[in-house]
Amino acid sequence: MLVYKFGGTSVGSVINMNHVKDIISGPNKKVVVLSAMSGTTNALVEISEIIASGNNAEATQLINGLEEQYLTTARDLLDSKNLLTEVTDYINVVFIDLHNSIVNSHTVFLHNQIVAKGELLSTFMFSKLLEQEGISVQLLQAIDFMRTNANNEPDDFYIKQNLNRLMTQLPEADIYITQGFICLDDQGRISNLNRGGSDYTATIIGAALHADEVQIWTDIDGFHNNDPRHVNDTSALSHLSYDEAAELAYFGAKILHPQTVLPVRDLDIPLRLKNTMAPEAHGTLITNQIHGEGIKAIAAKDGITAIKIKSVRMLLAHGFLKKVFEVFERYETSIDMVTTSEIAVSLTIDDTTHLKQICTELQQFATVEVDDFMSIVCLVGHQIIFHPDTSELFQILQDVNVRMIAYGGSNNNISLLVNTSDRLETLQKLQRYVFENQPSFSEFHLN
């Protein structure tokens, strides 16, 4: 059994849907996880926000416009009149429900119901395309097996039991289609795994089914050694370990949801990243195997806020750090980087939802300085802190204002905090030094 996941761009047009159909055609049984068509989730979020603002006329106009897009896509996708009628009827039902949302009280739960519509539409339409082509297919509804627990983590036992039960009860098929992103919470309400969560859905399913491999298909041919949106002449990495991939995903590599590797790592299920537009490309294979030493890739994470907590009483003060971290724990705010001196602690966060309350509590026992518009630039590779050339890379940053350095917390990661205005220059300097001018850094890349 293989698990394939296709992102919004991969199913974003009739042409691309047919590409996906060709890719998944073959002898192996597959579960195929689909995102919403590109642009749909953003449109649904906007509709939800406008409904919340009370502008019913604008919400109605946007809903009507989105519905027409789907009806047009369906007409272009399907030649069978019977199947087109099924899809058209389904689209009408979904959008009637969206119109009804306008008159309901706007809550988080209503928002989740609204943004879930995209995956429901894409999976239904695509399953009918496969049916039209004579491919044996069954549609699995994610809300019938995908659930999170009280800690908002996947309920692994529930998922495994219900997914296997559903696949046993349904008529046997070559391909099973399901929605990414969507799930139920522990109270049985529509929820989701957050933006990019379709990747996570795929590996959760892969673990539940003990799949032979999970493949994430997107519009780029795997992890690159730097951000191709900002740096020229990047190249795809053929192999990464789970730990390396997790570090890159967490620190800004957009190709993969940060939690994706967790379900499959312990089961040693290979995870492969592939390009829908270039299926012949090798992509990136992620396993427990290590391929080479030293720096393999660079990623950047924006939207970082730095907080300096300073107190003359910190010196030799027992429990000071515990007191600081407890404040962040109370507000469920994760910390990315930490450095300390005799009288100060500097740390970074990427979620400022409770920043005001956090600072108010910290100011009861310390002075607090906050700097926003920061970025973390992360260098990743197996055992990079032991690589003989790693220390030399810091000389290229003489002209960049590095605010913090995290070195040694992980053998596979060195993180630099810079002003976001310096992020592009930092990425480009690192690219030239690490991958273009120093063969010793990049020789692993050819293995």
Summary of the structure (lengths in Angstrom):
residues: 447
radius of gyration: 23.8
end to end distance: 28.9
largest distance: 77.6
contacts: 1489
relative contact order: 0.10
helix: 43%
strand: 23%
